[in-house]
Amino acid sequence: GGRKSGCLALILDIAKGIPFVALAYSFFGLPEVTVMIVAVSAILGSAFSPLLRFRGGKSLAITFGVLLALPHHEMLITFAAFMLLGFLFIETDAWTVMLGPTGSLVYLAITGASYWELLFVLSVLVILAAKHHNELKAIPRCKVRFIGWLQSRRYRI
């Protein structure tokens, strides 16, 4: 597949995380703790699918879908912002992935989020660490990708 099929696959993978969380929160009006359990279950189901002998995917796209469906958008915003920072400054992709939930967890702890939100983000961190454990064995190396990217385009006006 090319870019079109890759983008379609990404959109569909993100979309897998939205329906059950949105139904739990918006349609059924379930309590926050139950919605968080549904959200973690969606990510766990993707990461450790029984249909695939508990060898699912890396679950990053479905995590974004779940975060899109949750009513607390600051989790999504901080998760994405810290992953963007990781993309710009960390060479190893697995460590970039870890920066998203770690930064989000620190932000939520500082701003006084509910225990359920903190437990949810901690659960996401543990799931993603379990799925990326082989790549996390490498020591993270800093690389200023953004500056290199800017320098490569300086004379292309």
VOVEXDO-250668 format. One record per residue (C-alpha): residue number from 1; residue in one letter; x, y, z. Coordinates in steps of 0.02 Angstrom, whole numbers, plus 32768, in hexadecimal, padded with zeros to 4 digits. Example, Ala and Ser with C-alpha at 12.3 -4.5 7.8 and 13.67 -1.06 7.14 Angstrom:
// VOVEXDO-250668
seq | type | c1 | c2 | c3
1 | a | 8267 | 7F1F | 8186 .
2 | s | 82AC | 7FCB | 8165 .
//
This chain:
// VOVEXDO-250668
seq | type | c1 | c2 | c3
1 | g | 8000 | 8000 | 8000 .
2 | g | 802C | 80B4 | 7FE9 .
3 | r | 8009 | 8151 | 8048 .
4 | k | 7F4E | 814B | 8028 .
5 | s | 7F39 | 809C | 806C .
6 | g | 7FAC | 80C6 | 80FE .
7 | c | 7F45 | 815F | 812B .
8 | l | 7EA4 | 80FC | 811B .
9 | a | 7EEA | 8074 | 818D .
10 | l | 7F20 | 80F7 | 820D .
11 | i | 7E75 | 814C | 820B .
12 | l | 7E1B | 80A5 | 821F .
13 | d | 7E91 | 8072 | 82AC .
14 | i | 7E71 | 8115 | 8307 .
15 | a | 7DB6 | 8100 | 82E8 .
16 | k | 7DB8 | 8056 | 8340 .
17 | g | 7DD6 | 80AF | 83E5 .
18 | i | 7D46 | 8129 | 83D8 .
19 | p | 7C9E | 80CB | 83D5 .
20 | f | 7C9C | 806D | 847A .
21 | v | 7CE2 | 80FD | 84E0 .
22 | a | 7C6C | 8179 | 848D .
23 | l | 7BD8 | 8106 | 84AC .
24 | a | 7C09 | 80EA | 8562 .
25 | y | 7C19 | 81A4 | 8583 .
26 | s | 7B9C | 81FB | 8511 .
27 | f | 7B13 | 817C | 84F0 .
28 | f | 7B0D | 8118 | 8591 .
29 | g | 7B4D | 81A2 | 8604 .
30 | l | 7BB6 | 8129 | 866A .
31 | p | 7C1D | 8169 | 86FD .
32 | e | 7CCF | 81A4 | 86DF .
33 | v | 7D1E | 8108 | 8729 .
34 | t | 7CBA | 8096 | 86B6 .
35 | v | 7CE5 | 80FF | 861D .
36 | m | 7D9E | 80F3 | 864C .
37 | i | 7D8E | 8035 | 865C .
38 | v | 7D3D | 802D | 85B0 .
39 | a | 7DC9 | 809A | 856A .
40 | v | 7E53 | 802D | 85B3 .
41 | s | 7DF8 | 7F91 | 8578 .
42 | a | 7DF6 | 7FD2 | 84C5 .
43 | i | 7EB2 | 7FF0 | 84CA .
44 | l | 7ED3 | 7F48 | 851E .
45 | g | 7E66 | 7EF0 | 849D .
46 | s | 7ECD | 7F39 | 8411 .
47 | a | 7F75 | 7F1A | 8465 .
48 | f | 7F52 | 7E68 | 849E .
49 | s | 7EC9 | 7E29 | 842B .
50 | p | 7E8A | 7D7B | 8457 .
51 | l | 7E67 | 7D5F | 839E .
52 | l | 7F20 | 7D77 | 8379 .
53 | r | 7F5B | 7D08 | 8408 .
54 | f | 7F75 | 7DA3 | 8475 .
55 | r | 7FEF | 7DEE | 83F7 .
56 | g | 7F99 | 7E8C | 83BF .
57 | g | 7FE2 | 7F2B | 837A .
58 | k | 8042 | 7FB7 | 83CE .
59 | s | 7F9A | 800B | 83F8 .
60 | l | 7FD3 | 80BE | 83DE .
61 | a | 7F4D | 80ED | 835E .
62 | i | 7EC0 | 80A1 | 83C4 .
63 | t | 7F01 | 8100 | 845B .
64 | f | 7EEA | 81A2 | 83FB .
65 | g | 7E3B | 816B | 83CB .
66 | v | 7E11 | 8148 | 8481 .
67 | l | 7E58 | 81F0 | 84B5 .
68 | l | 7DEF | 8245 | 842E .
69 | a | 7D52 | 81F6 | 8474 .
70 | l | 7D74 | 821F | 852A .
71 | p | 7D23 | 82BE | 856B .
72 | h | 7DC7 | 82FC | 85B9 .
73 | h | 7E20 | 8343 | 8522 .
74 | e | 7EB5 | 8380 | 8587 .
75 | m | 7EF0 | 82CB | 858B .
76 | l | 7EEF | 82C5 | 84CD .
77 | i | 7F41 | 8370 | 84BB .
78 | t | 7FCE | 834E | 8536 .
79 | f | 7FE8 | 829D | 84F3 .
80 | a | 7FF8 | 82DF | 8440 .
81 | a | 8063 | 8375 | 8474 .
82 | f | 80E0 | 830A | 84D2 .
83 | m | 80E7 | 828C | 8443 .
84 | l | 810A | 831C | 83CB .
85 | l | 8198 | 8356 | 843C .
86 | g | 81D9 | 82A4 | 843E .
87 | f | 81D0 | 829B | 8381 .
88 | l | 8235 | 833A | 8371 .
89 | f | 82B9 | 8313 | 83F4 .
90 | i | 82C6 | 8256 | 840F .
91 | e | 8312 | 81E1 | 8390 .
92 | t | 82C4 | 813C | 83CA .
93 | d | 820C | 8130 | 839E .
94 | a | 81E0 | 80C3 | 8434 .
95 | w | 821F | 8149 | 84AA .
96 | t | 81BA | 81CA | 8449 .
97 | v | 8120 | 815F | 8469 .
98 | m | 814A | 8155 | 8523 .
99 | l | 8159 | 8212 | 8530 .
100 | g | 80A0 | 8228 | 8503 .
101 | p | 8051 | 81D1 | 8599 .
102 | t | 80E0 | 81FF | 860E .
103 | g | 80CF | 82B9 | 85EA .
104 | s | 8012 | 82AD | 85F1 .
105 | l | 801C | 8253 | 8699 .
106 | v | 808F | 82D8 | 86E2 .
107 | y | 8021 | 8365 | 86A0 .
108 | l | 7F82 | 8316 | 86E5 .
109 | a | 7FD5 | 82F7 | 878E .
110 | i | 800E | 83AC | 879A .
111 | t | 7F65 | 83F3 | 8767 .
112 | g | 7F05 | 8387 | 87E4 .
113 | a | 7EAA | 830F | 8771 .
114 | s | 7E3B | 8288 | 87B9 .
115 | y | 7E86 | 81E4 | 87F3 .
116 | w | 7E2A | 818A | 8768 .
117 | e | 7E7B | 81F7 | 86E3 .
118 | l | 7F26 | 81DA | 872F .
119 | l | 7F08 | 811F | 873C .
120 | f | 7ECC | 811C | 8687 .
121 | v | 7F68 | 8174 | 8645 .
122 | l | 7FD7 | 8106 | 86B2 .
123 | s | 7F80 | 806D | 8669 .
124 | v | 7F9F | 80AE | 85B9 .
125 | l | 8055 | 80CA | 85E6 .
126 | v | 8067 | 8017 | 8625 .
127 | i | 800F | 7FCE | 858B .
128 | l | 807B | 8032 | 8512 .
129 | a | 8119 | 8006 | 8573 .
130 | a | 80EB | 7F4E | 856A .
131 | k | 80CE | 7F59 | 84AE .
132 | h | 8171 | 7FB8 | 848F .
133 | h | 81DF | 7F61 | 8510 .
134 | n | 825D | 7F1F | 8490 .
135 | e | 827A | 7FCA | 8443 .
136 | l | 8284 | 801C | 84EF .
137 | k | 8320 | 7FB9 | 8518 .
138 | a | 8383 | 8034 | 84AE .
139 | i | 83BC | 80CF | 8509 .
140 | p | 835D | 8167 | 84C8 .
141 | r | 83C6 | 81DC | 8461 .
142 | c | 839D | 8292 | 8445 .
143 | k | 8398 | 82D3 | 8396 .
144 | v | 835F | 837E | 8364 .
145 | r | 82F9 | 834B | 82CC .
146 | f | 829B | 83ED | 82C0 .
147 | i | 8336 | 845A | 82AF .
148 | g | 837E | 83E4 | 822D .
149 | w | 82D9 | 83E8 | 81D0 .
150 | l | 82D7 | 84A6 | 81D2 .
151 | q | 838B | 84B0 | 8197 .
152 | s | 8368 | 843A | 8107 .
153 | r | 82DE | 84AE | 80C8 .
154 | r | 8335 | 8554 | 80E1 .
155 | y | 836D | 8565 | 802D .
156 | r | 82D2 | 851A | 7FDB .
157 | i | 826B | 85B7 | 7FCA .
//
